[in-house]
């Protein structure tokens, strides 16, 4: 008997390459009931994560999805030489109303799989940052036609933050970096993976 794969909600970040295939994927997601929100974003990778993702690019379509199984099917059809990223949220640390629109998604990884107490402390520190509307913990799956040179070792310990601010993306990036430093000062090693600056809302 086949074991059924678990499905999660989360975020998917697919390269926007200004090709027919990219347009088809974007239109598919605009019309998909599985996609709650869709954005055009700029992706900035940290110096720590760049060596693992040499096939990354600058522009992506970012979707917030309900069912990861459907996303895997979509990306199997629309696979590229550039890496697509799926962030499955297994544990919602918190969600709250923040006035304004989300304009930044910041993604981190924990270098050590923290226990429940450690995660609670991270959640408490994040709650103090009033621009963070959603924080989630999960894993990362990548799709790419070219195998990576190095295997990313922290894909099971991903932290995703949704940030709302009227300030510039550069200012929000500094805000998130200060948040990361606050957590690291408490003895938990949280490292930046990538920042996604929202340029346009597509859905």
Residue, then its C-alpha position, 0 to 999 in steps of 0.5 A: x500500500x502506497x503511503x500518501x504524501x502529506x500536503x502543506x500550505x506555504x509559499x512557492x518562488x518560481x523564476x520569472x524568465x520572461x519566457x512563454x513558459x513563465x507566462x503560462x505558469x503565472x496565468x495558471x496560478x492567477x486562475x488557480x483556486x490553490x493560490x491565495x496570493x500571487x506577487x512579482x518579486x525581486x529575490x536577494x540571496x544572502x552570502x551564506x546561501x548563495x554558494x548552494x544556489x548558483x542557479x538562482x535568478x533575480x526576478x520571481x513569481x511568489x505564490x502563497x498556496x494551500x496544497x503543496x502536492x499541486x505545487x509539486x505537479x505544477x513545477x514538475x511541468x514548469x521546471x527550468x535551469x534556474x531553481x524554484x523554491x517551495x517552502x512548506x509551512x508545517x508549524x505556524x508560529x503565529x499569525x496576526x492582523x497588521x495594518x497595511x499590505x505585505x511588501x516583504x517576505x524574509x526567509x531564514x534557516x536554523x542551523x540546529x533543529x531547535x527543540x520546542x522551548x527554543x522555537x517558543x523563544x523565537x516565536x516570542x522574540x518575533x512577536x515583539x516585532x510589530x511589522x511581522x504579520x505571519x511567522x511559520x516554520x517548515x521545510x524547503x524543496x527545490x526544483x531545477x533541471x541542473x543538479x546543485x553542486x552542493x546539497x543545502x543541509x538546512x532544508x528541514x529548518x526553514x523560518x518564513x516571515x511576512x512583513x508589512x511596512x510602508x518603508x523602503x525594501x532596504x529599510x525593511x531588510x535592515x529591520x529583519x536583519x536586526x530581528x535575526x541578530x536579536x534571536x542569535x544573541x539569545x543563542x539560537x543560530x538563525x541565518x538569512x537564506x533570501x529576502x523577497x521584495x514585493x514589486x507588484x501584486x498579481x492576485 
